[in-house]
Amino acid sequence: MIQVIVMLHSLHPEHFVVARHLQTPWECPECKRRFPYGHGVMSLTHYRVVDTGEVKQGLACFCSTTCLLLWEHPAMLGLMH
């Protein structure tokens, strides 16, 4: 038997965060601009742990898709699939 697993993707914070936190002030990790969390763009992104140099991935909220794409190194974009 072959199992197919489909992963649903969304960029909308309300699909990941409880409603009462959507107005929380947030800072974009790329450009440092402040915005309400619910107005941002969510993505599974890669980051490097400063102390160990290890590359990990986790959910992050950016102010725009532009900042999301600037954050993620092009070589890493293929790893997200």
N, C-alpha and C positions, 0 to 999 in steps of 0.2 A: 504494500500500500504506500502511495506517495502522498505526503502531506504538504500542502501549500499554505504558507503563512503570509498573510498580507498585512503590511504595516501601514496604518493610516497616518498621514502627515498633516499638520496644521501649523500655520504661522500665528494663529490667534491666541493671545494670552489667556482668554477666558476658557479655552479648552484644557488648560493646565493649572490654573490658579483659581482658588475659591473667590467668589464674587466680591467679598468684603475687602480683598487685597488689591483689586484692580486699580484703585485710586492711589495706591501707595507711591510716593515719589521714588523714582528710580534714576540711576545714572548709567548711560550707555557705556559699555566697557570699551568701545572703540573710540568715540569722539568726546566722551565725558559730558555730553549734553544731558540735562535733567528733563524728565518727562514722566507722566503718570504711567505706571506699569501696564495698565490696560490699553494704552495707546501704542504699545511697542510691538515688536516682531520677535516671535520665539523661534529658536532653532537648536538642534542638537549640534553643538560645536566642539572643536578640539581646543585644548589648552595645554600648556607645558607647566608642570609643577616646578617652581623656581628652585626649591631645595634639592630635588632629585633629577630634574631634567626629563622626567617621565611625561609622555604624552597621554592625556586622558581625554574623555569626552563627557559632556554634560549639557543640560538645558541652559540656555542663556537668553536674556531678553535685550534686544537692541532697539534703538530709536527708529531705525529704518532698515529696509532691505539693503540699502547701499552700505551702511555700517556693518551689517551682517556679512556681506560679501568681502568687504575690506578686511574684516577680522580673520576670516577663514583663509588660510593659505591655499592657493589653487591646487597644490598637490594633495591636500587633505580632502577636497571636495569629493573626490571619487570614493573615499573611505566611508562616506556617509550613506552610501547605498547598500 
